[in-house]
Every structure is written in structure tokens, then in C-alpha cells.
Amino acid sequence: MDQFEVSTKETKNPWGSPALTPSPCSLADVMSEQLARQLHDDGKSFSNCPDAELDLTCTPEKDTSSDLLLAQMLQMQFDREFDTQLRREEKKFNGDSKVSISFENYRMVHPYEDSDSSEDEVDWQDTCHDPYRADKPTTTPKKGFVGKGKNITTKHDEEVCGRKNTARMDNFAPEVQVGDGIGMDLKLSNQVYNALKRHCHSEQRRSARLHDKKEHSTAEQAVDPRTRLLMYKMVNSGILENINGCISTGKESVVFHASGGSGFEDKIVPEECVLKVFKTTLNEFKNRDKYIKDDYRFKDRFGKLNPRKIIRLWAEKEMHNLTRIKKAGIPCPEVVILKKHILVMSFIGRDHVPAPKLKDATLNSEDMKKAYYEVLNMMQRLYQDCNLVHADLSEYNMLWHDGQVWFIDVSQSIEPTHPHGLEFLFRDCRNVTTFFQKAGVSEALDVFELFNTVSGLQINSDNEADFLAQIEALEKRNEDHVQKRGKKTFMANTEGSPPRLNTGDD
């Protein structure tokens, strides 16, 4: 059977005319060996047939039996639909703008496009009409009315005004989504249109305010671009190695942890530093100007500065106070550098972990008692040696580090000669006494005794109202001598008489 080949029809010559379909034969003829040899010989004779010359000339008639021609026709139709859609997109994109943009380069142009295209197609640049664009409402002429008699229509017609208000919504800001009101033949009354217009304008103003606040203010755990640029400059100059992250936030500032750099001007920078960035929002300082406007060190400069520069003055004030406190030997952060409203100080803590506040520190009774006597000693030295009153002393502004108490946040600290210096000192004494008495320190003095111990005054009163009245009397006497600019200290009379003021002019 290797030489037996069965074929139900004769092989077709691809270059010649198609052969006739052979007539069916019986099964006996198919199994005949003579027929098999005959078919084998016919196959050999077909393989020796000379090649026929191929005629590739195209007839002028469109023969749809050609797959290539069908593909070209389909592609041409697809390209025409693409060009039509592109025209619509161009009309929609340009609108009524005097400056239009052409999509001509994106068209699918073919050389076989003839002139017998459908009549409803329009040329690319010959018309401005877009059948898919909603017609704008017709408005009344300049004379203010159309028609005559009973058919007159004025510019105050409800339907005309409604369509006109709908068309005016196109003038709203791009971020206001007005929808397709014209296509729906929407009619807006004057009241609704005016309400939408006011809302659009108010949203634009609110968005502008939020953008301005974001760009020009320092928010919690974030800084504005100007502050960020100052921080980058510190890193580039070598003062800092890198800035690691936010430690804490407060009413007036944001504190970041940083790694010290190689130093500057022969000054050694600590390995760990903190950046105290004073917030540039003015709301936090509206009620805090009393700490600085009556301070004789900054009084002359306070009235000549705008509110934003006052914030820089606030940072400068903390720098001077820290320098004075550090010089007296009181534990506090060491100033590294001041750049506008950014104060760089040494880090109170270890390995990126800040020292806990006295409020959060876990101390036994002996350590708490030790902390109280340290605070008492530091308050006396702060008042007598540094000539300062903390003015915001509490368990939140004292840190426990290396077995001792540290003072921080002294930007609001003032001198006792301040018109409200003794009042602030009394408030500090009340905060300290309240905290340590609640902590179980039995040796803690009451607020009146603590005030007299720190200030050296001898105000005899157990009533807070009477005690404050005597403090205000002392401050009043101090205010009368403010013009002399001398160093003023309150001295107590040993005979029990009211405290007198020593102006130091003798």
C-alpha cells in the first residue's frame, strides 16, 4: 500500500483554469490497483508541467473577490469615520475662541479618495458649523424687544432670561461643573443664577485663601516653601547633616530632629540638634504680643516691624534668653544658630529619643522630691542671676534628662521689670506648686511662700486676691520708673513695711 494513493478529486493548478470536478466512482474502482497506478502516473506528469506566466495587471473593474481590495476599501471607510470624528473633536476643543488649534496633522488622508464621496461630508476648513454642537439661545436685539403688539417679546421675558442665564454659566470658572444646560434647554431664573454666581465667586476666593495659607504659612508637622528652603540651606552649608523628622508641635512652633554637621565659623555643632521652627501664622501671636512689646530690650523695635517680622523677633528673643540662662549654669538647650524664624539648638535626649517632659516622666518619690528642689533652685537663679521670669513654667516645659531637670521654651520669658513680670512669676509658682503637691511631694511650699522665696519679696497675705493686689501695686511703682532704663530690683524692708523699689540710680 506504499505506492497506493487515493484522491477524490484532481489537484488544482493555481496558475491555470480550474479543472472540472471528477464524477464520483464506485468503491471497487477506488480499490483497483490499475486505477492507483494511473493516478500515480498523472501526478508525475503534472509535476513536469512548465511554469505559467503570471498576469498581475489589475482590471479597471472592482473585483470584490480580491481580499486586498476589500481590506483597502474597509480601511478607507475607517479612515473617513476617523476624520469625521476628528473634525468634531476640533470644533469642540476650539469653541468660540479666536485662536484655534488645527488637528490637520492627525488626519488619515489617502490618495485613492475620489470626489464621489457622500454629499453630506464637509471639507475640513470650509465651515464653522458643527451639527453636534448645541445652539446658543437667541437673544433680543439692542432695541430690547422683538415683535409687535400682542406678540412683542422684551428682554425681560421669563423664557428669554432663563435661556440667557443658562448660556452665561459658560463664563463660570473652569473648576465649576455646570453640565450641559444649553443642550437640555434649561431655563434658570435670575434668583437661581445670581445664587450660583455668588457661590462660584466665594469658592474662588476661598480657594485662593487656602492656597495662600498653604504657600506662606507653617502648619502643624509641615513647613512652607520658604522655611523648607532655609532648612535645605542649613544642610548644604554643612551646619546640619540631615533633618530626620518632627518631634513635637505646639501653639507657636514645630520642632524637628536633625543630625549635626561639620560645623561653621570654628563652632562645633552637637551630634544631635533640634530645629525650632516658629509658625508663620499670625493667629497664634495675637494674644502673645504682651510678652514682647513691653520688654525694654525689644520695645523700640516692636512698633516698627510688620507682624511677620515680629515672629523673627520672637525667635531672637528666645535665643537671647537661652544664652543668658546657659551662661548662669542652668540646664537648658544650647543655641547653635538662628536663621530668621528657625532656631537651631542642642538636642535634649539620646539616640533620636527626646527626653520626657516632667509630666510624663516616671519618677519615684525620691526623684520627684529631688526634682522639686532643683526646680526651686533654678527658679531662684533664673530670677536673681539671669534677671528673668520664665512666664510659662509648668510640667510641660520642663524635661527630665540625665537625672536632672531642664528648662525649655523660654521665648516668652521676660525680665521682672516688665509691667506684668510679677504676675507671670506668681502664675509660674502656682503651676509648680500644684504639680508637685499632686505628685506627693510633702515638702512643696504653697504658692505664696514659693513666690516670696523665689523673688526675695516679703508679701504677707494668705488671700490670693490681696496677694495679687500687692503685686499689682509693686508693678505700678515699677512702671513709673520705666523711663529711667536702669536695672530695677524689688527689695524687701526688714521692718515689715511694704516692698520698695530700688532703681539703682544711687
C-alpha positions as a Python dict, from the first residue, in 0.01 Angstrom:
ca = {
    (1, 'M'): (0, 0, 0),
    (2, 'D'): (302, 239, -1),
    (3, 'Q'): (253, 307, -369),
    (4, 'F'): (-122, 340, -333),
    (5, 'E'): (-258, 694, -328),
    (6, 'V'): (-623, 784, -305),
    (7, 'S'): (-756, 1116, -432),
    (8, 'T'): (-1121, 1207, -461),
    (9, 'K'): (-1050, 1499, -693),
    (10, 'E'): (-770, 1613, -916),
    (11, 'T'): (-516, 1859, -782),
    (12, 'K'): (-591, 2219, -891),
    (13, 'N'): (-332, 2418, -1084),
    (14, 'P'): (-301, 2762, -917),
    (15, 'W'): (-190, 2931, -1244),
    (16, 'G'): (-434, 2777, -1483),
    (17, 'S'): (-807, 2744, -1529),
    (18, 'P'): (-985, 2540, -1269),
    (19, 'A'): (-1027, 2173, -1356),
    (20, 'L'): (-1366, 2009, -1381),
    (21, 'T'): (-1492, 1827, -1080),
    (22, 'P'): (-1448, 1450, -1141),
    (23, 'S'): (-1754, 1232, -1139),
    (24, 'P'): (-1798, 1001, -843),
    (25, 'C'): (-1681, 643, -879),
    (26, 'S'): (-1763, 321, -704),
    (27, 'L'): (-1569, 168, -416),
    (28, 'A'): (-1450, -118, -640),
    (29, 'D'): (-1287, 130, -876),
    (30, 'V'): (-1118, 306, -588),
    (31, 'M'): (-967, -24, -465),
    (32, 'S'): (-839, -109, -812),
    (33, 'E'): (-460, -127, -842),
    (34, 'Q'): (-477, -28, -1210),
    (35, 'L'): (-654, 297, -1117),
    (36, 'A'): (-396, 366, -848),
    (37, 'R'): (-106, 333, -1096),
    (38, 'Q'): (-287, 560, -1340),
    (39, 'L'): (-334, 830, -1076),
    (40, 'H'): (33, 798, -977),
    (41, 'D'): (146, 848, -1336),
    (42, 'D'): (-82, 1151, -1376),
    (43, 'G'): (76, 1310, -1067),
    (44, 'K'): (424, 1272, -1210),
    (45, 'S'): (322, 1426, -1539),
    (46, 'F'): (172, 1729, -1351),
    (47, 'S'): (500, 1794, -1167),
    (48, 'N'): (681, 1831, -1501),
    (49, 'C'): (439, 2099, -1623),
    (50, 'P'): (620, 2425, -1722),
    (51, 'D'): (551, 2738, -1513),
    (52, 'A'): (275, 2955, -1643),
    (53, 'E'): (335, 3327, -1672),
    (54, 'L'): (154, 3526, -1404),
    (55, 'D'): (-56, 3819, -1515),
    (56, 'L'): (-60, 4077, -1231),
    (57, 'T'): (-231, 4354, -1422),
    (58, 'C'): (-539, 4487, -1239),
    (59, 'T'): (-858, 4518, -1428),
    (60, 'P'): (-1038, 4851, -1412),
    (61, 'E'): (-1339, 4683, -1263),
    (62, 'K'): (-1358, 4647, -885),
    (63, 'D'): (-1336, 4279, -825),
    (64, 'T'): (-1471, 4211, -479),
    (65, 'S'): (-1326, 3864, -483),
    (66, 'S'): (-982, 4014, -400),
    (67, 'D'): (-907, 4020, -28),
    (68, 'L'): (-657, 4304, -69),
    (69, 'L'): (-907, 4529, -237),
    (70, 'L'): (-1166, 4456, 28),
    (71, 'A'): (-915, 4544, 300),
    (72, 'Q'): (-833, 4871, 127),
    (73, 'M'): (-1199, 4965, 99),
    (74, 'L'): (-1260, 4887, 466),
    (75, 'Q'): (-953, 5085, 570),
    (76, 'M'): (-1068, 5384, 362),
    (77, 'Q'): (-1408, 5376, 527),
    (78, 'F'): (-1248, 5351, 871),
    (79, 'D'): (-1022, 5647, 794),
    (80, 'R'): (-1315, 5857, 676),
    (81, 'E'): (-1500, 5790, 1000),
    (82, 'F'): (-1185, 5876, 1195),
    (83, 'D'): (-1150, 6206, 1010),
    (84, 'T'): (-1514, 6290, 1077),
    (85, 'Q'): (-1473, 6225, 1448),
    (86, 'L'): (-1153, 6431, 1448),
    (87, 'R'): (-1345, 6725, 1298),
    (88, 'R'): (-1594, 6705, 1581),
    (89, 'E'): (-1318, 6699, 1841),
    (90, 'E'): (-1151, 7003, 1684),
    (91, 'K'): (-1475, 7202, 1680),
    (92, 'K'): (-1547, 7110, 2041),
    (93, 'F'): (-1193, 7194, 2152),
    (94, 'N'): (-1176, 7536, 1983),
    (95, 'G'): (-1529, 7651, 2053),
    (96, 'D'): (-1566, 8027, 2004),
    (97, 'S'): (-1202, 8100, 2072),
    (98, 'K'): (-1038, 8348, 1834),
    (99, 'V'): (-723, 8138, 1845),
    (100, 'S'): (-796, 7789, 1714),
    (101, 'I'): (-587, 7475, 1704),
    (102, 'S'): (-589, 7253, 1397),
    (103, 'F'): (-585, 6874, 1407),
    (104, 'E'): (-497, 6854, 1036),
    (105, 'N'): (-175, 6662, 1100),
    (106, 'Y'): (-371, 6382, 1263),
    (107, 'R'): (-596, 6313, 962),
    (108, 'M'): (-581, 5987, 766),
    (109, 'V'): (-552, 6116, 407),
    (110, 'H'): (-531, 5861, 122),
    (111, 'P'): (-454, 5917, -247),
    (112, 'Y'): (-742, 5699, -363),
    (113, 'E'): (-1006, 5926, -204),
    (114, 'D'): (-1207, 6048, -500),
    (115, 'S'): (-1459, 6324, -543),
    (116, 'D'): (-1763, 6099, -545),
    (117, 'S'): (-1779, 6095, -165),
    (118, 'S'): (-2107, 6145, 7),
    (119, 'E'): (-2255, 6490, -25),
    (120, 'D'): (-2322, 6526, 346),
    (121, 'E'): (-1946, 6532, 423),
    (122, 'V'): (-1797, 6881, 464),
    (123, 'D'): (-1444, 6999, 399),
    (124, 'W'): (-1205, 7036, 694),
    (125, 'Q'): (-1168, 7415, 685),
    (126, 'D'): (-1472, 7522, 479),
    (127, 'T'): (-1730, 7558, 754),
    (128, 'C'): (-1763, 7653, 1120),
    (129, 'H'): (-2088, 7468, 1164),
    (130, 'D'): (-2090, 7174, 1400),
    (131, 'P'): (-2412, 6971, 1381),
    (132, 'Y'): (-2334, 6815, 1721),
    (133, 'R'): (-2298, 7147, 1898),
    (134, 'A'): (-2594, 7283, 2092),
    (135, 'D'): (-2737, 7603, 1954),
    (136, 'K'): (-2698, 7903, 2180),
    (137, 'P'): (-3019, 8080, 2273),
    (138, 'T'): (-3118, 8369, 2056),
    (139, 'T'): (-3103, 8698, 2238),
    (140, 'T'): (-3310, 9006, 2193),
    (141, 'P'): (-3171, 9285, 1971),
    (142, 'K'): (-3020, 9604, 2105),
    (143, 'K'): (-3352, 9783, 2097),
    (144, 'G'): (-3468, 9549, 2374),
    (145, 'F'): (-3771, 9384, 2213),
    (146, 'V'): (-3889, 9187, 1912),
    (147, 'G'): (-4231, 9158, 1756),
    (148, 'K'): (-4525, 9392, 1762),
    (149, 'G'): (-4845, 9428, 1952),
    (150, 'K'): (-4951, 9122, 2144),
    (151, 'N'): (-4661, 8922, 2005),
    (152, 'I'): (-4396, 9155, 2145),
    (153, 'T'): (-4117, 8992, 2345),
    (154, 'T'): (-3896, 9211, 2562),
    (155, 'K'): (-3559, 9140, 2718),
    (156, 'H'): (-3737, 9084, 3049),
    (157, 'D'): (-3929, 8786, 2917),
    (158, 'E'): (-3901, 8497, 3162),
    (159, 'E'): (-3817, 8236, 2897),
    (160, 'V'): (-3560, 8457, 2723),
    (161, 'C'): (-3393, 8549, 3052),
    (162, 'G'): (-3386, 8186, 3159),
    (163, 'R'): (-3205, 8073, 2846),
    (164, 'K'): (-2969, 8370, 2864),
    (165, 'N'): (-2878, 8286, 3225),
    (166, 'T'): (-2808, 7928, 3120),
    (167, 'A'): (-2573, 8049, 2849),
    (168, 'R'): (-2395, 8277, 3098),
    (169, 'M'): (-2295, 7975, 3305),
    (170, 'D'): (-2021, 7912, 3047),
    (171, 'N'): (-1839, 8214, 3194),
    (172, 'F'): (-1802, 8047, 3533),
    (173, 'A'): (-1462, 7928, 3649),
    (174, 'P'): (-1335, 7609, 3482),
    (175, 'E'): (-1348, 7414, 3808),
    (176, 'V'): (-1726, 7476, 3832),
    (177, 'Q'): (-1904, 7188, 3660),
    (178, 'V'): (-2214, 7347, 3502),
    (179, 'G'): (-2312, 7049, 3286),
    (180, 'D'): (-2495, 7062, 2953),
    (181, 'G'): (-2764, 7309, 3045),
    (182, 'I'): (-2789, 7456, 2696),
    (183, 'G'): (-2839, 7117, 2534),
    (184, 'M'): (-3122, 7040, 2777),
    (185, 'D'): (-3289, 7377, 2705),
    (186, 'L'): (-3255, 7467, 3073),
    (187, 'K'): (-3406, 7796, 3189),
    (188, 'L'): (-3258, 7949, 3505),
    (189, 'S'): (-3437, 8224, 3690),
    (190, 'N'): (-3246, 8535, 3791),
    (191, 'Q'): (-3258, 8434, 4156),
    (192, 'V'): (-3105, 8091, 4092),
    (193, 'Y'): (-2843, 8228, 3853),
    (194, 'N'): (-2734, 8501, 4097),
    (195, 'A'): (-2707, 8246, 4378),
    (196, 'L'): (-2488, 8023, 4161),
    (197, 'K'): (-2273, 8320, 4061),
    (198, 'R'): (-2219, 8428, 4423),
    (199, 'H'): (-2134, 8072, 4521),
    (200, 'C'): (-1883, 8046, 4235),
    (201, 'H'): (-1709, 8369, 4336),
    (202, 'S'): (-1700, 8274, 4703),
    (203, 'E'): (-1545, 7935, 4618),
    (204, 'Q'): (-1279, 8107, 4407),
    (205, 'R'): (-1190, 8341, 4694),
    (206, 'R'): (-1184, 8054, 4942),
    (207, 'S'): (-959, 7852, 4714),
    (208, 'A'): (-724, 8150, 4681),
    (209, 'R'): (-711, 8192, 5058),
    (210, 'L'): (-636, 7826, 5116),
    (211, 'H'): (-363, 7833, 4851),
    (212, 'D'): (-208, 8144, 5003),
    (213, 'K'): (-220, 7994, 5351),
    (214, 'K'): (-58, 7676, 5228),
    (215, 'E'): (220, 7859, 5047),
    (216, 'H'): (300, 8126, 5306),
    (217, 'S'): (236, 7969, 5642),
    (218, 'T'): (377, 7692, 5856),
    (219, 'A'): (115, 7439, 5956),
    (220, 'E'): (140, 7156, 6206),
    (221, 'Q'): (406, 6899, 6116),
    (222, 'A'): (472, 7082, 5790),
    (223, 'V'): (666, 7386, 5671),
    (224, 'D'): (605, 7638, 5397),
    (225, 'P'): (836, 7656, 5092),
    (226, 'R'): (1041, 7948, 5231),
    (227, 'T'): (1108, 7768, 5557),
    (228, 'R'): (1191, 7448, 5369),
    (229, 'L'): (1444, 7642, 5162),
    (230, 'L'): (1612, 7775, 5478),
    (231, 'M'): (1636, 7421, 5612),
    (232, 'Y'): (1791, 7298, 5286),
    (233, 'K'): (2048, 7578, 5300),
    (234, 'M'): (2150, 7471, 5651),
    (235, 'V'): (2212, 7119, 5523),
    (236, 'N'): (2401, 7240, 5215),
    (237, 'S'): (2622, 7472, 5419),
    (238, 'G'): (2729, 7188, 5646),
    (239, 'I'): (2563, 7316, 5963),
    (240, 'L'): (2340, 7009, 5963),
    (241, 'E'): (2399, 6664, 5820),
    (242, 'N'): (2033, 6584, 5767),
    (243, 'I'): (1687, 6657, 5907),
    (244, 'N'): (1521, 6344, 6039),
    (245, 'G'): (1164, 6431, 6129),
    (246, 'C'): (916, 6611, 6351),
    (247, 'I'): (945, 6568, 6727),
    (248, 'S'): (655, 6775, 6853),
    (249, 'T'): (421, 7058, 6765),
    (250, 'G'): (291, 7339, 6979),
    (251, 'K'): (94, 7660, 6967),
    (252, 'E'): (385, 7865, 6842),
    (253, 'S'): (634, 7628, 6680),
    (254, 'V'): (718, 7294, 6521),
    (255, 'V'): (1026, 7106, 6649),
    (256, 'F'): (1236, 6884, 6418),
    (257, 'H'): (1522, 6649, 6499),
    (258, 'A'): (1842, 6686, 6297),
    (259, 'S'): (2193, 6545, 6284),
    (260, 'G'): (2477, 6792, 6336),
    (261, 'G'): (2714, 6867, 6053),
    (262, 'S'): (3081, 6958, 6025),
    (263, 'G'): (3030, 7298, 6187),
    (264, 'F'): (3077, 7658, 6079),
    (265, 'E'): (3297, 7952, 6180),
    (266, 'D'): (3505, 7727, 6407),
    (267, 'K'): (3195, 7642, 6610),
    (268, 'I'): (3129, 7280, 6697),
    (269, 'V'): (2778, 7157, 6620),
    (270, 'P'): (2637, 6887, 6852),
    (271, 'E'): (2581, 6543, 6705),
    (272, 'E'): (2206, 6575, 6763),
    (273, 'C'): (2022, 6904, 6719),
    (274, 'V'): (1669, 7032, 6713),
    (275, 'L'): (1519, 7290, 6477),
    (276, 'K'): (1254, 7502, 6638),
    (277, 'V'): (1053, 7648, 6350),
    (278, 'F'): (827, 7926, 6471),
    (279, 'K'): (495, 7917, 6293),
    (280, 'T'): (444, 8199, 6049),
    (281, 'T'): (69, 8202, 6104),
    (282, 'L'): (-26, 8518, 6286),
    (283, 'N'): (-329, 8382, 6471),
    (284, 'E'): (-111, 8221, 6737),
    (285, 'F'): (58, 8551, 6823),
    (286, 'K'): (-240, 8782, 6855),
    (287, 'N'): (-252, 8739, 7233),
    (288, 'R'): (122, 8698, 7288),
    (289, 'D'): (245, 9045, 7197),
    (290, 'K'): (223, 9148, 7563),
    (291, 'Y'): (530, 8935, 7630),
    (292, 'I'): (747, 9137, 7394),
    (293, 'K'): (601, 9482, 7330),
    (294, 'D'): (667, 9594, 7690),
    (295, 'D'): (1011, 9430, 7709),
    (296, 'Y'): (1259, 9720, 7705),
    (297, 'R'): (1507, 9506, 7509),
    (298, 'F'): (1274, 9493, 7209),
    (299, 'K'): (1031, 9777, 7276),
    (300, 'D'): (1184, 10019, 7028),
    (301, 'R'): (1188, 9760, 6751),
    (302, 'F'): (844, 9615, 6813),
    (303, 'G'): (640, 9906, 6679),
    (304, 'K'): (846, 9939, 6361),
    (305, 'L'): (803, 9581, 6237),
    (306, 'N'): (526, 9416, 6043),
    (307, 'P'): (362, 9108, 6200),
    (308, 'R'): (575, 8856, 6012),
    (309, 'K'): (900, 9017, 6120),
    (310, 'I'): (773, 9012, 6479),
    (311, 'I'): (784, 8632, 6456),
    (312, 'R'): (1156, 8656, 6376),
    (313, 'L'): (1190, 8887, 6674),
    (314, 'W'): (1021, 8620, 6885),
    (315, 'A'): (1285, 8365, 6777),
    (316, 'E'): (1561, 8616, 6851),
    (317, 'K'): (1412, 8672, 7195),
    (318, 'E'): (1435, 8301, 7279),
    (319, 'M'): (1794, 8291, 7156),
    (320, 'H'): (1896, 8576, 7388),
    (321, 'N'): (1709, 8422, 7683),
    (322, 'L'): (1872, 8080, 7629),
    (323, 'T'): (2215, 8241, 7606),
    (324, 'R'): (2161, 8422, 7934),
    (325, 'I'): (2027, 8110, 8108),
    (326, 'K'): (2311, 7891, 7979),
    (327, 'K'): (2565, 8146, 8100),
    (328, 'A'): (2418, 8123, 8451),
    (329, 'G'): (2469, 7744, 8452),
    (330, 'I'): (2103, 7649, 8446),
    (331, 'P'): (2042, 7330, 8241),
    (332, 'C'): (1884, 7430, 7910),
    (333, 'P'): (1941, 7373, 7535),
    (334, 'E'): (2249, 7536, 7385),
    (335, 'V'): (2195, 7774, 7093),
    (336, 'V'): (2373, 7674, 6771),
    (337, 'I'): (2248, 7927, 6515),
    (338, 'L'): (1947, 8146, 6436),
    (339, 'K'): (1820, 8187, 6080),
    (340, 'K'): (1521, 8418, 6059),
    (341, 'H'): (1241, 8224, 6235),
    (342, 'I'): (1437, 7894, 6268),
    (343, 'L'): (1635, 7840, 6588),
    (344, 'V'): (1885, 7551, 6594),
    (345, 'M'): (1965, 7417, 6943),
    (346, 'S'): (2126, 7116, 7103),
    (347, 'F'): (1906, 6810, 7146),
    (348, 'I'): (1792, 6714, 7495),
    (349, 'G'): (1772, 6338, 7468),
    (350, 'R'): (1968, 6045, 7333),
    (351, 'D'): (1968, 5840, 7011),
    (352, 'H'): (1685, 6033, 6843),
    (353, 'V'): (1464, 5983, 7151),
    (354, 'P'): (1373, 6314, 7320),
    (355, 'A'): (1384, 6344, 7696),
    (356, 'P'): (1039, 6308, 7854),
    (357, 'K'): (854, 6603, 7992),
    (358, 'L'): (834, 6620, 8369),
    (359, 'K'): (464, 6546, 8335),
    (360, 'D'): (533, 6218, 8150),
    (361, 'A'): (849, 6111, 8334),
    (362, 'T'): (819, 5807, 8559),
    (363, 'L'): (986, 5913, 8886),
    (364, 'N'): (982, 5757, 9229),
    (365, 'S'): (921, 5965, 9539),
    (366, 'E'): (1292, 6041, 9595),
    (367, 'D'): (1346, 6155, 9235),
    (368, 'M'): (1030, 6366, 9246),
    (369, 'K'): (1147, 6531, 9567),
    (370, 'K'): (1489, 6590, 9410),
    (371, 'A'): (1323, 6738, 9102),
    (372, 'Y'): (1124, 6979, 9317),
    (373, 'Y'): (1428, 7120, 9494),
    (374, 'E'): (1606, 7151, 9159),
    (375, 'V'): (1314, 7346, 9015),
    (376, 'L'): (1306, 7571, 9322),
    (377, 'N'): (1680, 7638, 9291),
    (378, 'M'): (1655, 7700, 8915),
    (379, 'M'): (1366, 7944, 8959),
    (380, 'Q'): (1566, 8143, 9215),
    (381, 'R'): (1876, 8155, 8992),
    (382, 'L'): (1664, 8241, 8691),
    (383, 'Y'): (1513, 8535, 8876),
    (384, 'Q'): (1817, 8661, 9065),
    (385, 'D'): (2115, 8571, 8843),
    (386, 'C'): (1956, 8586, 8497),
    (387, 'N'): (1706, 8859, 8588),
    (388, 'L'): (1435, 8663, 8406),
    (389, 'V'): (1090, 8522, 8471),
    (390, 'H'): (1000, 8215, 8271),
    (391, 'A'): (637, 8332, 8233),
    (392, 'D'): (517, 7990, 8111),
    (393, 'L'): (674, 7746, 8356),
    (394, 'S'): (487, 7420, 8407),
    (395, 'E'): (542, 7047, 8394),
    (396, 'Y'): (507, 7072, 8013),
    (397, 'N'): (811, 7299, 7973),
    (398, 'M'): (1048, 7105, 8198),
    (399, 'L'): (1233, 6793, 8082),
    (400, 'W'): (1385, 6510, 8286),
    (401, 'H'): (1720, 6409, 8139),
    (402, 'D'): (2035, 6257, 8292),
    (403, 'G'): (1877, 6263, 8637),
    (404, 'Q'): (1805, 6636, 8644),
    (405, 'V'): (1551, 6894, 8531),
    (406, 'W'): (1599, 7105, 8215),
    (407, 'F'): (1419, 7428, 8127),
    (408, 'I'): (1293, 7470, 7772),
    (409, 'D'): (1064, 7707, 7579),
    (410, 'V'): (1180, 8045, 7707),
    (411, 'S'): (1071, 8255, 7411),
    (412, 'Q'): (814, 8434, 7626),
    (413, 'S'): (1048, 8485, 7922),
    (414, 'I'): (1068, 8844, 8043),
    (415, 'E'): (1252, 9050, 8299),
    (416, 'P'): (1097, 9123, 8640),
    (417, 'T'): (1074, 9493, 8547),
    (418, 'H'): (814, 9407, 8288),
    (419, 'P'): (476, 9566, 8369),
    (420, 'H'): (335, 9216, 8425),
    (421, 'G'): (653, 9037, 8532),
    (422, 'L'): (545, 8963, 8890),
    (423, 'E'): (204, 8842, 8776),
    (424, 'F'): (369, 8593, 8544),
    (425, 'L'): (602, 8483, 8824),
    (426, 'F'): (304, 8421, 9051),
    (427, 'R'): (143, 8212, 8778),
    (428, 'D'): (461, 8006, 8740),
    (429, 'C'): (471, 7946, 9115),
    (430, 'R'): (110, 7833, 9116),
    (431, 'N'): (174, 7583, 8832),
    (432, 'V'): (483, 7439, 9002),
    (433, 'T'): (318, 7412, 9342),
    (434, 'T'): (6, 7246, 9203),
    (435, 'F'): (205, 6986, 9010),
    (436, 'F'): (441, 6879, 9288),
    (437, 'Q'): (171, 6874, 9554),
    (438, 'K'): (-35, 6643, 9333),
    (439, 'A'): (280, 6433, 9276),
    (440, 'G'): (301, 6369, 9652),
    (441, 'V'): (591, 6598, 9749),
    (442, 'S'): (504, 6691, 10106),
    (443, 'E'): (790, 6942, 10127),
    (444, 'A'): (641, 7152, 9846),
    (445, 'L'): (577, 7513, 9954),
    (446, 'D'): (246, 7678, 9891),
    (447, 'V'): (221, 7934, 9614),
    (448, 'F'): (268, 8238, 9843),
    (449, 'E'): (578, 8100, 10014),
    (450, 'L'): (726, 7990, 9682),
    (451, 'F'): (673, 8334, 9532),
    (452, 'N'): (843, 8509, 9824),
    (453, 'T'): (1129, 8255, 9820),
    (454, 'V'): (1198, 8300, 9451),
    (455, 'S'): (1153, 8676, 9431),
    (456, 'G'): (1302, 8766, 9769),
    (457, 'L'): (998, 8979, 9847),
    (458, 'Q'): (808, 8956, 10172),
    (459, 'I'): (441, 8993, 10085),
    (460, 'N'): (238, 8893, 10387),
    (461, 'S'): (-100, 8762, 10283),
    (462, 'D'): (-276, 8429, 10268),
    (463, 'N'): (-553, 8556, 10043),
    (464, 'E'): (-483, 8531, 9671),
    (465, 'A'): (-683, 8842, 9583),
    (466, 'D'): (-499, 9053, 9841),
    (467, 'F'): (-168, 8897, 9737),
    (468, 'L'): (-227, 8987, 9371),
    (469, 'A'): (-335, 9338, 9471),
    (470, 'Q'): (0, 9396, 9639),
    (471, 'I'): (179, 9254, 9334),
    (472, 'E'): (-6, 9498, 9107),
    (473, 'A'): (88, 9783, 9337),
    (474, 'L'): (457, 9687, 9304),
    (475, 'E'): (422, 9665, 8926),
    (476, 'K'): (259, 10006, 8920),
    (477, 'R'): (552, 10157, 9108),
    (478, 'N'): (786, 9978, 8868),
    (479, 'E'): (602, 10121, 8568),
    (480, 'D'): (652, 10474, 8697),
    (481, 'H'): (1029, 10422, 8668),
    (482, 'V'): (1028, 10255, 8325),
    (483, 'Q'): (1160, 10567, 8152),
    (484, 'K'): (1484, 10563, 8351),
    (485, 'R'): (1603, 10241, 8179),
    (486, 'G'): (1805, 10144, 8483),
    (487, 'K'): (1818, 9799, 8632),
    (488, 'K'): (1533, 9774, 8878),
    (489, 'T'): (1500, 9517, 9151),
    (490, 'F'): (1242, 9478, 9423),
    (491, 'M'): (1383, 9498, 9775),
    (492, 'A'): (1208, 9390, 10090),
    (493, 'N'): (1201, 9603, 10403),
    (494, 'T'): (1316, 9417, 10709),
    (495, 'E'): (1077, 9609, 10930),
    (496, 'G'): (772, 9454, 10767),
    (497, 'S'): (686, 9762, 10564),
    (498, 'P'): (564, 9722, 10203),
    (499, 'P'): (833, 9636, 9947),
    (500, 'R'): (1017, 9929, 9797),
    (501, 'L'): (1172, 9970, 9456),
    (502, 'N'): (1545, 10014, 9422),
    (503, 'T'): (1609, 10184, 9088),
    (504, 'G'): (1983, 10152, 9110),
    (505, 'D'): (2037, 10523, 9042),
    (506, 'D'): (2212, 10593, 9367),
}
